[in-house]
Amino acid sequence: MKLGDPTLDQLRIFLAVVEEGSFGGAARASGRAVSAISYGIAQLEAQLAVTLFEREGSRRPVLTEAGQGLLAEARGVTDRVDALLAKTRSLHAGLESSVSLVLDVMVPGEVTALVLREFRRMFPTVALTLNIEGLGAVAECLLDGRAALAIGGPVIGDHPALERQAIGEVELAPVAAPDHPLAAGDIAPGESRKHLQLVLADRSDLTQGREFSVLSPLTWRLGDLGAKHSLLKEGLGWGNMPRHQIAEDVVEGRLVELDLPEKPGADYTLSALWRRDDRLGPAASWLIDTFRNELARCET
């Protein structure tokens, strides 16, 4: 048996009859004559070689077993076409089809989750690609084309190829486990240099050889902030951490904030970064504004 090719219009008529419960209701909802609805269903049944509705013995059409089985597929086809049309309209309106975003590991996780959840609601047709990096690797993602927008820290300074817009800051604090020698208090100048410092490693070539708040010649360099957090709680060294990430640990006694004479803790400024030869679209601009608002709310 050779089947025909149903049209999108025929599938929409089929779904309209199901949703409205009658041929007359489908006609009113679509602004057509009842005869046009009946003809569309008859044509679809002919194309598929099945009966979609039981019409005898009832004033309201009832789906046959075949009709019930094909309902989900028909909805899937029209949903995909609707998504295609929505994305096309967005492109004509200047909305990006996709946004590639890279975030600094210092960005609070709850801020990231809130912003990206709202992004998916606001821009359902915009595909989002996300990377999480540290230090200079954030800017490197922009420069090598892996990302169009970044929320990153101050470590690379003013790169001539990048635009920078400050949007918030994260406070860093030096911490150690309560049984670490530095946690005893009354720390003499230079004492921190005698102990292992856990340092977030920079995996980029942009800042190779540079040090950021490193006091001790004894270091373990870690590419993951979560691993650094775990090792600090195990008492294996001391190091700077975002205050929001260790606040609960300090309250519950798993970590102690260190009063080091050198004051290595500082405000880590977060900025939106993008290439100067690139033009940000509405979705990327929305991300900048929303990250700024949520970071400000997180600080208060």
RAKAUR-V346398 format. One record per residue. N is the residue number from 1. RES is the residue in one letter. PHI is phi in degrees with one decimal (* if undefined). Layout:
n: (N | N)
res: (RES | RES)
phi: (PHI | PHI)
This chain:
n: (1 | 2 | 3 | 4 | 5 | 6 | 7 | 8 | 9 | 10 | 11 | 12 | 13 | 14 | 15 | 16 | 17 | 18 | 19 | 20 | 21 | 22 | 23 | 24 | 25 | 26 | 27 | 28 | 29 | 30 | 31 | 32 | 33 | 34 | 35 | 36 | 37 | 38 | 39 | 40 | 41 | 42 | 43 | 44 | 45 | 46 | 47 | 48 | 49 | 50 | 51 | 52 | 53 | 54 | 55 | 56 | 57 | 58 | 59 | 60 | 61 | 62 | 63 | 64 | 65 | 66 | 67 | 68 | 69 | 70 | 71 | 72 | 73 | 74 | 75 | 76 | 77 | 78 | 79 | 80 | 81 | 82 | 83 | 84 | 85 | 86 | 87 | 88 | 89 | 90 | 91 | 92 | 93 | 94 | 95 | 96 | 97 | 98 | 99 | 100 | 101 | 102 | 103 | 104 | 105 | 106 | 107 | 108 | 109 | 110 | 111 | 112 | 113 | 114 | 115 | 116 | 117 | 118 | 119 | 120 | 121 | 122 | 123 | 124 | 125 | 126 | 127 | 128 | 129 | 130 | 131 | 132 | 133 | 134 | 135 | 136 | 137 | 138 | 139 | 140 | 141 | 142 | 143 | 144 | 145 | 146 | 147 | 148 | 149 | 150 | 151 | 152 | 153 | 154 | 155 | 156 | 157 | 158 | 159 | 160 | 161 | 162 | 163 | 164 | 165 | 166 | 167 | 168 | 169 | 170 | 171 | 172 | 173 | 174 | 175 | 176 | 177 | 178 | 179 | 180 | 181 | 182 | 183 | 184 | 185 | 186 | 187 | 188 | 189 | 190 | 191 | 192 | 193 | 194 | 195 | 196 | 197 | 198 | 199 | 200 | 201 | 202 | 203 | 204 | 205 | 206 | 207 | 208 | 209 | 210 | 211 | 212 | 213 | 214 | 215 | 216 | 217 | 218 | 219 | 220 | 221 | 222 | 223 | 224 | 225 | 226 | 227 | 228 | 229 | 230 | 231 | 232 | 233 | 234 | 235 | 236 | 237 | 238 | 239 | 240 | 241 | 242 | 243 | 244 | 245 | 246 | 247 | 248 | 249 | 250 | 251 | 252 | 253 | 254 | 255 | 256 | 257 | 258 | 259 | 260 | 261 | 262 | 263 | 264 | 265 | 266 | 267 | 268 | 269 | 270 | 271 | 272 | 273 | 274 | 275 | 276 | 277 | 278 | 279 | 280 | 281 | 282 | 283 | 284 | 285 | 286 | 287 | 288 | 289 | 290 | 291 | 292 | 293 | 294 | 295 | 296 | 297 | 298 | 299 | 300)
res: (M | K | L | G | D | P | T | L | D | Q | L | R | I | F | L | A | V | V | E | E | G | S | F | G | G | A | A | R | A | S | G | R | A | V | S | A | I | S | Y | G | I | A | Q | L | E | A | Q | L | A | V | T | L | F | E | R | E | G | S | R | R | P | V | L | T | E | A | G | Q | G | L | L | A | E | A | R | G | V | T | D | R | V | D | A | L | L | A | K | T | R | S | L | H | A | G | L | E | S | S | V | S | L | V | L | D | V | M | V | P | G | E | V | T | A | L | V | L | R | E | F | R | R | M | F | P | T | V | A | L | T | L | N | I | E | G | L | G | A | V | A | E | C | L | L | D | G | R | A | A | L | A | I | G | G | P | V | I | G | D | H | P | A | L | E | R | Q | A | I | G | E | V | E | L | A | P | V | A | A | P | D | H | P | L | A | A | G | D | I | A | P | G | E | S | R | K | H | L | Q | L | V | L | A | D | R | S | D | L | T | Q | G | R | E | F | S | V | L | S | P | L | T | W | R | L | G | D | L | G | A | K | H | S | L | L | K | E | G | L | G | W | G | N | M | P | R | H | Q | I | A | E | D | V | V | E | G | R | L | V | E | L | D | L | P | E | K | P | G | A | D | Y | T | L | S | A | L | W | R | R | D | D | R | L | G | P | A | A | S | W | L | I | D | T | F | R | N | E | L | A | R | C | E | T)
phi: (* | -96.7 | -93.7 | -89.8 | -106.3 | -65.4 | -90.9 | -61.6 | -63.1 | -63.4 | -65.3 | -66.2 | -62.7 | -55.9 | -67.8 | -65.2 | -63.6 | -61.6 | -70.3 | -87.9 | 85.6 | -163.4 | -67.9 | -64.9 | -65.1 | -64.1 | -63.7 | -65.6 | -66.6 | -101.3 | 69.4 | -121.2 | -79.3 | -60.2 | -62.4 | -68.9 | -67.1 | -60.8 | -65.8 | -62.0 | -67.0 | -61.9 | -66.3 | -64.5 | -61.8 | -67.2 | -64.2 | -91.5 | 59.0 | -141.5 | -98.4 | -91.3 | -130.4 | -83.2 | -107.2 | -90.0 | 79.4 | -150.6 | -78.4 | -111.2 | -65.6 | -117.3 | -62.0 | -77.2 | -60.8 | -65.6 | -62.5 | -63.2 | -68.6 | -92.3 | -61.9 | -62.8 | -65.8 | -62.5 | -64.1 | -61.7 | -63.3 | -68.4 | -63.6 | -67.9 | -66.9 | -60.8 | -64.7 | -61.7 | -66.3 | -63.9 | -66.9 | -64.2 | -62.1 | -63.8 | -64.3 | -65.6 | -84.6 | 95.9 | -79.2 | -63.5 | -79.5 | -154.3 | -134.1 | -103.0 | -123.2 | -123.7 | -117.6 | -69.4 | -61.1 | -77.6 | -64.5 | -56.6 | -60.1 | -68.5 | -67.0 | -58.4 | -61.9 | -64.1 | -65.5 | -72.0 | -63.6 | -68.8 | -60.1 | -64.5 | -74.0 | -76.3 | -129.0 | -65.2 | -92.9 | -97.1 | -74.5 | -113.5 | -108.3 | -122.7 | -128.8 | -116.2 | -136.5 | -124.6 | 53.2 | -67.6 | -65.3 | -64.0 | -65.9 | -61.4 | -61.5 | -70.6 | -69.4 | -96.9 | 86.7 | -77.1 | -144.3 | -100.5 | -139.5 | -135.0 | -114.1 | -136.2 | -91.8 | -90.8 | -71.2 | -98.2 | 67.2 | -95.2 | -80.8 | -64.0 | -91.9 | -119.9 | -93.0 | -134.7 | -137.1 | -63.7 | -129.6 | 167.5 | -152.9 | -122.9 | -85.3 | -99.9 | -138.2 | -76.6 | -138.8 | -154.6 | -68.3 | -62.2 | -94.7 | -75.0 | -55.7 | -73.1 | -77.3 | -72.2 | 90.3 | 51.9 | -85.6 | -77.4 | -55.7 | 86.3 | -62.7 | -63.5 | -69.7 | -87.3 | -124.0 | -59.8 | -107.1 | -89.1 | -125.5 | -73.7 | -79.0 | -100.2 | -92.9 | -99.7 | -85.6 | -61.9 | -120.2 | -59.0 | 87.9 | -89.7 | -116.6 | -128.1 | 56.9 | -99.7 | -104.0 | -93.6 | -74.5 | -98.1 | -134.9 | -113.4 | -105.3 | -118.8 | -84.6 | -128.6 | -67.9 | -64.9 | -65.7 | -60.6 | -58.7 | -64.6 | -68.4 | -61.4 | -66.8 | -82.4 | 80.0 | -83.6 | 173.9 | -120.9 | -178.9 | -82.4 | -139.3 | -59.5 | -59.2 | -63.9 | -82.6 | -113.6 | -58.0 | -67.2 | -62.8 | -67.4 | -61.7 | -91.2 | 82.9 | -80.2 | -135.8 | -124.0 | -75.7 | -94.9 | -96.2 | -81.1 | -57.7 | -76.7 | 48.9 | -73.0 | -67.4 | -160.3 | -82.2 | -95.3 | -71.1 | -101.8 | -131.2 | -80.5 | -128.7 | -155.5 | -70.7 | -68.1 | -90.6 | -113.5 | -115.5 | -75.5 | -90.3 | -60.7 | -68.2 | -65.9 | -63.9 | -62.3 | -60.1 | -60.6 | -62.4 | -73.9 | -61.6 | -60.9 | -63.7 | -73.9 | -65.6 | -64.4 | -69.2 | -68.4 | -76.5 | -86.2)
